[in-house]
Amino acid sequence: MVLRTHKLGEADRIITALSREHGKVRAVARGVRRTSSRFGGRLEPFSHIDVQFAVGRNLDVVAQVESLQAFGDPLSIDYAAFTVGQVMLETADRIVLDDGEPALQQYRLLVGALRTLCDGTPDGRRPAGMVLDSYLLRALAVAGYAPSLDACARCGTAGPHEWFSPAAGGLVCRDCRPPGTPALDAGTLAHLRALLTGDWPATREVPASVQKRASGLVAAFTQWHLERALRSLPHVEWDFADR
C-alpha cells in the first residue's frame, strides 16, 4: 500500500509503502514523473499494488508494478472520505518503523479500513469519521497502545470509571485522574468499546453527540501516543449525524 511519495531529481520519485511481509519499505521509481512512464499512475498514495524491486546501492528500485486496487479513485470524489484516508496513511507511516520488520496486522488493518471507506454508495457506506476512529484505536492497539476501557489505566482498579485521560492511557479512577480530566458518559464509553472491537452493529444508532465526543477523545489519545500531531487530521470533514 503506497503511503506517500516525494520527488527525486527531475523525473524520479521515492515511494514509501507498507508491505505484507517486510513492513515499511522505501524505493526509487525511475522516470515515473515522465508522461511516458509505464507505471506512474500506479505509484500514487492510496494505490494497493503488487510490486517487484531490484536491489540498489542505497535504495531498492521499482522494477515492476501491477495495480491491485486504486483506492484513490473513489476517494477523490468524496472529500470527507479522502481526508479520512489521508489520516490513515499518515498514521500507518508513523506507527510502522523503518526497520524492515513484518507488520502484517497493520497492513491488513489499513487495507481493510480503506476498503470499508470505499465500499458502497456515499449514502450507504459507514460514516467516514466512524471508520477513522475505529482504525485509529485498532492500529494503536496493534502497536501496543490499546486504551484501557475496563479498568483504571494507572492502578488497574476494575471499572466502571467515569473519567478518560488520553495521557494516562484510558479510563482512570477517582483517585488516579489527573486534574482537568473530562468525565465520560456510559454511551460514549460503549461506543469506544464498539469501535475498538469492530462491533459495527452497535454503532448504528449512536447519537451525533456521542460520535463527536468519542472522536475528540480518539484524536487526543492518538496524537498523545504518536507524540506529535497528525498534520492531516485538522483537514478531516467530520460527518456527525443521528442515524
C-alpha atoms as one frame of an Amber mdcrd trajectory, in Angstrom:
protein
   0.000   0.000   0.000   1.615   3.269  -1.118   1.674   5.656   1.853   3.447
   8.682   0.417   5.821   9.831  -2.303   8.283  12.645  -2.839  10.221  13.907
  -5.806  13.805  12.902  -6.548  15.747  14.726  -9.221  13.994  15.724 -12.431
  11.976  12.599 -13.196  12.278  10.122 -10.336  10.247   9.648  -7.196  10.815
   7.928  -3.866   7.842   5.911  -2.685   7.146   4.799   0.869   4.871   1.771
   1.095   3.548  -0.626   3.700   4.131  -4.218   2.622   2.632  -7.523   3.650
   5.890  -9.242   4.646   8.606  -6.593   5.006   6.953  -3.797   6.957   7.562
  -0.287   5.652   9.746  -0.069   2.560  11.201   2.803   0.567  12.278   2.558
  -3.054  13.113   4.697  -6.082  10.773   4.742  -9.069  12.962   5.768 -12.026
  11.434   8.100 -14.594   7.998   7.782 -13.021   7.239  11.501 -13.405   7.652
  11.394 -17.187   4.473  11.186 -19.249   5.915   8.120 -20.967   6.295   6.196
 -17.689   4.785   2.679 -17.798   3.537   2.744 -14.220   3.451   6.314 -12.958
  -0.238   6.266 -12.022   0.139   3.015 -10.101   2.559   4.507  -7.584   0.382
   7.224  -6.093  -0.798   7.258  -2.451  -3.834   5.003  -1.867  -2.586   2.544
  -4.515  -2.737  -1.116  -3.492  -0.080  -2.759  -5.641   1.938  -5.880  -6.339
   5.489  -4.629  -6.811   8.911  -6.095  -7.528  12.142  -4.375  -6.530  15.659
  -4.550  -7.892  18.340  -4.293  -5.211  20.028  -0.902  -5.327  23.082   0.584
  -3.633  21.230   2.754  -1.127  17.565   2.266  -2.001  15.893  -0.520  -3.915
  14.500   0.340  -7.350  10.974  -0.338  -8.551  11.244  -2.877 -11.371   7.632
  -3.889 -11.993   4.230  -2.824 -10.679   0.743  -4.278 -11.042  -2.279  -2.487
  -9.636  -4.480  -4.499  -7.270  -6.886  -1.741  -6.290  -6.835   2.027  -6.751
  -8.497   3.363  -3.605  -7.690   6.898  -4.713 -10.320   6.846  -7.479 -13.454
   6.544  -5.289 -11.923   8.647  -2.518 -11.128  11.528  -4.865 -14.844  12.282
  -5.358 -15.697  12.290  -1.642 -13.837  14.951   0.335 -14.775  13.576   3.761
 -13.607  10.076   2.862 -10.456  11.402   1.160  -9.320  13.380   4.207 -10.033
  10.393   6.461  -7.947   8.209   4.159  -5.071  10.688   4.352  -5.099  10.411
   8.148  -4.997   6.611   7.868  -1.976   6.685   5.557  -0.141   9.156   7.794
  -0.917   7.100  10.896   0.366   3.882   9.324   3.519   5.714   8.219   4.090
   6.964  11.775   3.277   3.722  13.608   5.324   1.298  11.500   9.053   1.818
  11.911  11.698   1.755   9.163  13.246  -1.449  10.493  12.177  -3.978   7.870
  10.234  -5.981  10.437   6.953  -7.582   9.286   3.846  -5.573  10.144   1.168
  -7.881   8.757  -1.567  -6.795  11.176  -1.011  -3.116  10.401  -1.019  -3.889
   6.675  -4.273  -5.837   6.851  -5.868  -3.235   9.083  -5.008  -0.379   6.710
  -6.178  -2.194   3.572  -9.376  -3.290   5.303 -10.101   0.211   6.598  -9.611
   1.776   3.161 -11.804  -0.890   1.583 -14.522  -0.199   4.164 -14.180   3.514
   3.493 -14.757   2.976  -0.228 -17.444   0.275  -0.124 -20.987   1.122  -1.140
 -22.584   4.390  -2.156 -21.993   7.618  -0.196 -25.445   7.208   1.372 -24.968
   3.535   2.193 -21.425   3.265   3.484 -20.397   3.638   7.108 -19.668   7.217
   8.227 -16.104   8.104   7.265 -15.325   9.627  10.666 -16.508   6.498  12.434
 -14.324   4.308  10.213 -11.377   6.560  11.062 -11.985   6.381  14.818 -12.156
   2.591  14.677  -8.995   2.391  12.571  -7.028   4.679  14.886  -7.990   2.762
  18.024  -7.249  -0.616  16.463  -3.964   0.494  14.876  -2.768   1.835  18.219
  -3.894  -1.375  19.932  -1.859  -3.478  17.480   1.142  -1.214  18.173   0.771
  -1.835  21.927  -1.152   1.308  22.895  -4.647  -0.089  23.397  -6.744   2.246
  25.567  -7.872   0.844  28.888 -11.680   0.786  28.734 -12.477  -1.625  31.588
 -10.063  -0.799  34.418  -8.089   2.206  35.652  -5.124   2.730  33.316  -2.918
   3.731  36.261  -3.755   1.499  39.211  -5.679  -1.287  37.497  -8.770  -0.982
  39.674 -11.697  -2.596  37.880 -14.326  -0.255  36.495 -16.648   1.169  35.648
 -14.956   4.556  35.969 -16.220   7.975  34.968 -13.125   9.694  33.577 -10.958
   9.251  30.459  -7.387  10.553  30.274  -5.534  10.218  26.931  -2.225  10.852
  28.688  -2.859   8.165  31.304  -3.922   5.616  28.698  -7.704   5.442  29.040
 -10.159   5.211  31.905  -8.964   6.427  35.282 -10.495   6.118  38.716 -11.319
   8.978  41.073  -8.010   8.633  42.931  -5.828   8.499  39.789  -7.468  11.043
  37.499  -5.213  13.983  36.569  -6.595  17.488  37.143  -8.971  18.559  34.402
  -9.746  15.028  33.213 -13.127  15.051  31.410 -15.955  12.844  32.589 -17.020
  10.036  30.269 -20.666   9.060  29.976 -21.758   5.448  29.582 -22.920   5.922
  25.983 -19.564   7.286  24.799 -17.698   4.522  26.622 -19.864   1.868  24.968
 -19.240   3.492  21.578 -15.464   3.499  22.127 -15.592  -0.198  23.006 -17.557
  -0.942  19.838 -15.064   0.986  17.705 -12.107  -0.810  19.289 -13.585  -4.263
  18.700 -15.101  -3.515  15.296 -18.650  -4.123  16.518 -20.363  -2.193  13.712
 -23.956  -3.207  14.550 -23.526  -1.482  17.933 -22.657   1.820  16.183 -25.775
   2.100  14.007 -27.994   4.110  16.318 -25.335   6.187  18.070 -26.365   9.860
  18.517 -24.286  12.554  16.845 -23.340  13.986  20.252 -21.795  10.652  21.283
 -19.937  10.337  17.964 -18.483  13.823  18.432 -17.304  13.188  21.997 -15.777
   9.857  21.049 -13.955  11.342  18.053 -12.449  14.078  20.206 -11.157  11.528
  22.704  -9.783   9.245  19.963  -7.959  12.164  18.318  -6.435  13.271  21.630
  -5.453   9.704  22.550  -3.873   9.074  19.131  -1.837  12.249  18.994  -0.617
  11.839  22.564   0.755   8.364  21.887   2.202   9.278  18.497   3.989  12.116
  20.338   3.196  14.789  17.759   0.154  15.979  15.875  -1.067  14.332  12.701
  -0.806  17.016  10.014  -3.768  15.686   8.039  -6.200  15.411  10.967  -7.309
  19.094  11.060  -8.492  18.755   7.447 -10.975  15.979   8.191 -14.568  16.905
   7.418 -16.453  15.160  10.200 -19.848  13.713   9.352 -21.589  13.543  12.723
 -25.287  12.790  12.314 -28.045  10.947  14.125 -28.736   7.671  12.356
